[in-house]
Amino acid sequence: MAPLEYAAQHEHHTELAIEQTLLLVYRYPVFFYVSRNSPQLAKRLHAGLEQMQADGSFDRFFFDYYRPVLKQAKLPGRRVFYLDNPFLPADTPLQRRELWLDPLQPLPPQP
């Protein structure tokens, strides 16, 4: 349970707690979809996201937004269980490690 969900629910469900030692990892990608009638938009989005990944700006953007909750979760100190996601599309780029959050890696330093 994320801290915001906990805060929203704890008042009404005082028995709720955030588990502090375990972590379940379930790969769940996020996709952008555009109309089939907009192939140029799809190409531009793909190229822009690849450029952001290559120059590090995607990670800076991502960690600027999620750093507080990731820091609070203390992920590197947890025992991790990896769960398979049988619903991933066949073309999911699992081999591109740079596209996936590794919960055991320390957070990159803040710029």
PyMOL CGO cylinders between C-alpha atoms (Angstrom):
from pymol import cmd
from pymol.cgo import CYLINDER

trace = [
    CYLINDER, 0.00, 0.00, 0.00, 1.39, 3.39, -0.94, 0.3, 1, 1, 1, 1, 1, 1,
    CYLINDER, 1.39, 3.39, -0.94, 1.73, 6.04, 1.76, 0.3, 1, 1, 1, 1, 1, 1,
    CYLINDER, 1.73, 6.04, 1.76, -0.99, 8.22, 0.18, 0.3, 1, 1, 1, 1, 1, 1,
    CYLINDER, -0.99, 8.22, 0.18, -3.40, 5.29, 0.11, 0.3, 1, 1, 1, 1, 1, 1,
    CYLINDER, -3.40, 5.29, 0.11, -2.51, 4.48, 3.69, 0.3, 1, 1, 1, 1, 1, 1,
    CYLINDER, -2.51, 4.48, 3.69, -3.14, 8.06, 4.81, 0.3, 1, 1, 1, 1, 1, 1,
    CYLINDER, -3.14, 8.06, 4.81, -6.48, 8.11, 3.03, 0.3, 1, 1, 1, 1, 1, 1,
    CYLINDER, -6.48, 8.11, 3.03, -7.67, 4.80, 4.51, 0.3, 1, 1, 1, 1, 1, 1,
    CYLINDER, -7.67, 4.80, 4.51, -6.07, 4.57, 7.95, 0.3, 1, 1, 1, 1, 1, 1,
    CYLINDER, -6.07, 4.57, 7.95, -8.61, 6.81, 9.68, 0.3, 1, 1, 1, 1, 1, 1,
    CYLINDER, -8.61, 6.81, 9.68, -11.42, 4.43, 8.73, 0.3, 1, 1, 1, 1, 1, 1,
    CYLINDER, -11.42, 4.43, 8.73, -9.37, 1.22, 8.91, 0.3, 1, 1, 1, 1, 1, 1,
    CYLINDER, -9.37, 1.22, 8.91, -7.04, 1.59, 11.87, 0.3, 1, 1, 1, 1, 1, 1,
    CYLINDER, -7.04, 1.59, 11.87, -5.88, -2.03, 11.55, 0.3, 1, 1, 1, 1, 1, 1,
    CYLINDER, -5.88, -2.03, 11.55, -4.05, -1.21, 8.29, 0.3, 1, 1, 1, 1, 1, 1,
    CYLINDER, -4.05, -1.21, 8.29, -0.26, -1.14, 8.34, 0.3, 1, 1, 1, 1, 1, 1,
    CYLINDER, -0.26, -1.14, 8.34, 2.50, -0.77, 5.77, 0.3, 1, 1, 1, 1, 1, 1,
    CYLINDER, 2.50, -0.77, 5.77, 4.68, -3.89, 5.65, 0.3, 1, 1, 1, 1, 1, 1,
    CYLINDER, 4.68, -3.89, 5.65, 8.29, -2.83, 6.29, 0.3, 1, 1, 1, 1, 1, 1,
    CYLINDER, 8.29, -2.83, 6.29, 10.44, -5.81, 5.28, 0.3, 1, 1, 1, 1, 1, 1,
    CYLINDER, 10.44, -5.81, 5.28, 8.98, -7.45, 2.16, 0.3, 1, 1, 1, 1, 1, 1,
    CYLINDER, 8.98, -7.45, 2.16, 8.57, -6.25, -1.41, 0.3, 1, 1, 1, 1, 1, 1,
    CYLINDER, 8.57, -6.25, -1.41, 6.52, -7.81, -4.20, 0.3, 1, 1, 1, 1, 1, 1,
    CYLINDER, 6.52, -7.81, -4.20, 7.78, -6.89, -7.68, 0.3, 1, 1, 1, 1, 1, 1,
    CYLINDER, 7.78, -6.89, -7.68, 5.29, -7.28, -10.51, 0.3, 1, 1, 1, 1, 1, 1,
    CYLINDER, 5.29, -7.28, -10.51, 6.33, -5.87, -13.86, 0.3, 1, 1, 1, 1, 1, 1,
    CYLINDER, 6.33, -5.87, -13.86, 3.56, -3.64, -15.06, 0.3, 1, 1, 1, 1, 1, 1,
    CYLINDER, 3.56, -3.64, -15.06, 4.55, -1.43, -17.99, 0.3, 1, 1, 1, 1, 1, 1,
    CYLINDER, 4.55, -1.43, -17.99, 2.91, 1.86, -18.90, 0.3, 1, 1, 1, 1, 1, 1,
    CYLINDER, 2.91, 1.86, -18.90, 2.19, 2.44, -22.55, 0.3, 1, 1, 1, 1, 1, 1,
    CYLINDER, 2.19, 2.44, -22.55, 1.23, 5.47, -24.62, 0.3, 1, 1, 1, 1, 1, 1,
    CYLINDER, 1.23, 5.47, -24.62, -1.37, 4.80, -27.27, 0.3, 1, 1, 1, 1, 1, 1,
    CYLINDER, -1.37, 4.80, -27.27, -2.12, 7.05, -30.18, 0.3, 1, 1, 1, 1, 1, 1,
    CYLINDER, -2.12, 7.05, -30.18, -4.57, 6.78, -33.03, 0.3, 1, 1, 1, 1, 1, 1,
    CYLINDER, -4.57, 6.78, -33.03, -3.64, 4.58, -35.97, 0.3, 1, 1, 1, 1, 1, 1,
    CYLINDER, -3.64, 4.58, -35.97, -4.37, 7.70, -37.99, 0.3, 1, 1, 1, 1, 1, 1,
    CYLINDER, -4.37, 7.70, -37.99, -1.42, 9.47, -36.32, 0.3, 1, 1, 1, 1, 1, 1,
    CYLINDER, -1.42, 9.47, -36.32, 1.70, 7.48, -37.24, 0.3, 1, 1, 1, 1, 1, 1,
    CYLINDER, 1.70, 7.48, -37.24, 3.82, 10.64, -37.23, 0.3, 1, 1, 1, 1, 1, 1,
    CYLINDER, 3.82, 10.64, -37.23, 2.75, 11.40, -33.66, 0.3, 1, 1, 1, 1, 1, 1,
    CYLINDER, 2.75, 11.40, -33.66, 3.64, 7.84, -32.63, 0.3, 1, 1, 1, 1, 1, 1,
    CYLINDER, 3.64, 7.84, -32.63, 7.09, 8.19, -34.24, 0.3, 1, 1, 1, 1, 1, 1,
    CYLINDER, 7.09, 8.19, -34.24, 7.70, 11.55, -32.56, 0.3, 1, 1, 1, 1, 1, 1,
    CYLINDER, 7.70, 11.55, -32.56, 6.65, 10.22, -29.15, 0.3, 1, 1, 1, 1, 1, 1,
    CYLINDER, 6.65, 10.22, -29.15, 8.83, 7.15, -29.55, 0.3, 1, 1, 1, 1, 1, 1,
    CYLINDER, 8.83, 7.15, -29.55, 11.83, 9.20, -30.68, 0.3, 1, 1, 1, 1, 1, 1,
    CYLINDER, 11.83, 9.20, -30.68, 11.34, 11.73, -27.89, 0.3, 1, 1, 1, 1, 1, 1,
    CYLINDER, 11.34, 11.73, -27.89, 11.07, 9.10, -25.17, 0.3, 1, 1, 1, 1, 1, 1,
    CYLINDER, 11.07, 9.10, -25.17, 14.13, 7.26, -26.53, 0.3, 1, 1, 1, 1, 1, 1,
    CYLINDER, 14.13, 7.26, -26.53, 16.06, 10.54, -26.54, 0.3, 1, 1, 1, 1, 1, 1,
    CYLINDER, 16.06, 10.54, -26.54, 14.98, 11.27, -22.96, 0.3, 1, 1, 1, 1, 1, 1,
    CYLINDER, 14.98, 11.27, -22.96, 16.13, 7.79, -21.94, 0.3, 1, 1, 1, 1, 1, 1,
    CYLINDER, 16.13, 7.79, -21.94, 19.47, 8.23, -23.73, 0.3, 1, 1, 1, 1, 1, 1,
    CYLINDER, 19.47, 8.23, -23.73, 20.27, 11.66, -22.26, 0.3, 1, 1, 1, 1, 1, 1,
    CYLINDER, 20.27, 11.66, -22.26, 19.05, 10.86, -18.74, 0.3, 1, 1, 1, 1, 1, 1,
    CYLINDER, 19.05, 10.86, -18.74, 16.24, 13.41, -18.70, 0.3, 1, 1, 1, 1, 1, 1,
    CYLINDER, 16.24, 13.41, -18.70, 13.57, 10.71, -18.35, 0.3, 1, 1, 1, 1, 1, 1,
    CYLINDER, 13.57, 10.71, -18.35, 15.19, 9.37, -15.17, 0.3, 1, 1, 1, 1, 1, 1,
    CYLINDER, 15.19, 9.37, -15.17, 15.60, 12.89, -13.78, 0.3, 1, 1, 1, 1, 1, 1,
    CYLINDER, 15.60, 12.89, -13.78, 11.92, 13.60, -14.44, 0.3, 1, 1, 1, 1, 1, 1,
    CYLINDER, 11.92, 13.60, -14.44, 10.83, 10.23, -13.00, 0.3, 1, 1, 1, 1, 1, 1,
    CYLINDER, 10.83, 10.23, -13.00, 12.93, 10.45, -9.84, 0.3, 1, 1, 1, 1, 1, 1,
    CYLINDER, 12.93, 10.45, -9.84, 12.07, 14.13, -9.25, 0.3, 1, 1, 1, 1, 1, 1,
    CYLINDER, 12.07, 14.13, -9.25, 8.45, 13.05, -9.05, 0.3, 1, 1, 1, 1, 1, 1,
    CYLINDER, 8.45, 13.05, -9.05, 8.74, 9.66, -7.30, 0.3, 1, 1, 1, 1, 1, 1,
    CYLINDER, 8.74, 9.66, -7.30, 11.86, 10.15, -5.13, 0.3, 1, 1, 1, 1, 1, 1,
    CYLINDER, 11.86, 10.15, -5.13, 9.95, 11.02, -1.92, 0.3, 1, 1, 1, 1, 1, 1,
    CYLINDER, 9.95, 11.02, -1.92, 7.76, 7.91, -1.97, 0.3, 1, 1, 1, 1, 1, 1,
    CYLINDER, 7.76, 7.91, -1.97, 10.62, 5.63, -3.10, 0.3, 1, 1, 1, 1, 1, 1,
    CYLINDER, 10.62, 5.63, -3.10, 12.84, 6.99, -0.33, 0.3, 1, 1, 1, 1, 1, 1,
    CYLINDER, 12.84, 6.99, -0.33, 10.12, 6.49, 2.26, 0.3, 1, 1, 1, 1, 1, 1,
    CYLINDER, 10.12, 6.49, 2.26, 9.60, 2.90, 1.09, 0.3, 1, 1, 1, 1, 1, 1,
    CYLINDER, 9.60, 2.90, 1.09, 13.25, 1.95, 1.83, 0.3, 1, 1, 1, 1, 1, 1,
    CYLINDER, 13.25, 1.95, 1.83, 13.22, -0.58, -1.01, 0.3, 1, 1, 1, 1, 1, 1,
    CYLINDER, 13.22, -0.58, -1.01, 16.91, -1.66, -0.99, 0.3, 1, 1, 1, 1, 1, 1,
    CYLINDER, 16.91, -1.66, -0.99, 16.56, -3.07, 2.53, 0.3, 1, 1, 1, 1, 1, 1,
    CYLINDER, 16.56, -3.07, 2.53, 13.59, -5.32, 1.79, 0.3, 1, 1, 1, 1, 1, 1,
    CYLINDER, 13.59, -5.32, 1.79, 13.35, -9.01, 0.96, 0.3, 1, 1, 1, 1, 1, 1,
    CYLINDER, 13.35, -9.01, 0.96, 12.15, -9.13, -2.65, 0.3, 1, 1, 1, 1, 1, 1,
    CYLINDER, 12.15, -9.13, -2.65, 9.78, -11.57, -4.31, 0.3, 1, 1, 1, 1, 1, 1,
    CYLINDER, 9.78, -11.57, -4.31, 9.49, -11.33, -8.09, 0.3, 1, 1, 1, 1, 1, 1,
    CYLINDER, 9.49, -11.33, -8.09, 6.09, -12.27, -9.50, 0.3, 1, 1, 1, 1, 1, 1,
    CYLINDER, 6.09, -12.27, -9.50, 5.61, -13.21, -13.14, 0.3, 1, 1, 1, 1, 1, 1,
    CYLINDER, 5.61, -13.21, -13.14, 3.14, -11.18, -15.14, 0.3, 1, 1, 1, 1, 1, 1,
    CYLINDER, 3.14, -11.18, -15.14, 1.55, -13.60, -17.63, 0.3, 1, 1, 1, 1, 1, 1,
    CYLINDER, 1.55, -13.60, -17.63, -0.35, -10.75, -19.27, 0.3, 1, 1, 1, 1, 1, 1,
    CYLINDER, -0.35, -10.75, -19.27, 2.67, -8.89, -20.64, 0.3, 1, 1, 1, 1, 1, 1,
    CYLINDER, 2.67, -8.89, -20.64, 2.51, -8.50, -24.41, 0.3, 1, 1, 1, 1, 1, 1,
    CYLINDER, 2.51, -8.50, -24.41, 5.05, -10.63, -26.28, 0.3, 1, 1, 1, 1, 1, 1,
    CYLINDER, 5.05, -10.63, -26.28, 6.91, -7.53, -27.49, 0.3, 1, 1, 1, 1, 1, 1,
    CYLINDER, 6.91, -7.53, -27.49, 7.44, -6.09, -23.99, 0.3, 1, 1, 1, 1, 1, 1,
    CYLINDER, 7.44, -6.09, -23.99, 11.13, -5.06, -23.92, 0.3, 1, 1, 1, 1, 1, 1,
    CYLINDER, 11.13, -5.06, -23.92, 12.11, -6.98, -20.78, 0.3, 1, 1, 1, 1, 1, 1,
    CYLINDER, 12.11, -6.98, -20.78, 15.75, -7.14, -21.92, 0.3, 1, 1, 1, 1, 1, 1,
    CYLINDER, 15.75, -7.14, -21.92, 16.07, -3.33, -21.82, 0.3, 1, 1, 1, 1, 1, 1,
    CYLINDER, 16.07, -3.33, -21.82, 16.95, -3.02, -18.15, 0.3, 1, 1, 1, 1, 1, 1,
    CYLINDER, 16.95, -3.02, -18.15, 17.13, 0.78, -18.38, 0.3, 1, 1, 1, 1, 1, 1,
    CYLINDER, 17.13, 0.78, -18.38, 13.35, 0.86, -18.89, 0.3, 1, 1, 1, 1, 1, 1,
    CYLINDER, 13.35, 0.86, -18.89, 12.56, -0.89, -15.60, 0.3, 1, 1, 1, 1, 1, 1,
    CYLINDER, 12.56, -0.89, -15.60, 12.86, 0.34, -12.04, 0.3, 1, 1, 1, 1, 1, 1,
    CYLINDER, 12.86, 0.34, -12.04, 15.25, -1.89, -10.10, 0.3, 1, 1, 1, 1, 1, 1,
    CYLINDER, 15.25, -1.89, -10.10, 13.99, -1.70, -6.50, 0.3, 1, 1, 1, 1, 1, 1,
    CYLINDER, 13.99, -1.70, -6.50, 17.29, -3.02, -5.12, 0.3, 1, 1, 1, 1, 1, 1,
    CYLINDER, 17.29, -3.02, -5.12, 19.39, -0.21, -6.58, 0.3, 1, 1, 1, 1, 1, 1,
    CYLINDER, 19.39, -0.21, -6.58, 19.95, 2.90, -4.49, 0.3, 1, 1, 1, 1, 1, 1,
    CYLINDER, 19.95, 2.90, -4.49, 18.23, 6.03, -5.72, 0.3, 1, 1, 1, 1, 1, 1,
    CYLINDER, 18.23, 6.03, -5.72, 20.41, 8.15, -8.01, 0.3, 1, 1, 1, 1, 1, 1,
    CYLINDER, 20.41, 8.15, -8.01, 21.79, 11.31, -6.41, 0.3, 1, 1, 1, 1, 1, 1,
    CYLINDER, 21.79, 11.31, -6.41, 19.70, 14.42, -6.68, 0.3, 1, 1, 1, 1, 1, 1,
    CYLINDER, 19.70, 14.42, -6.68, 21.01, 16.94, -9.21, 0.3, 1, 1, 1, 1, 1, 1,
]
cmd.load_cgo(trace, "trace")
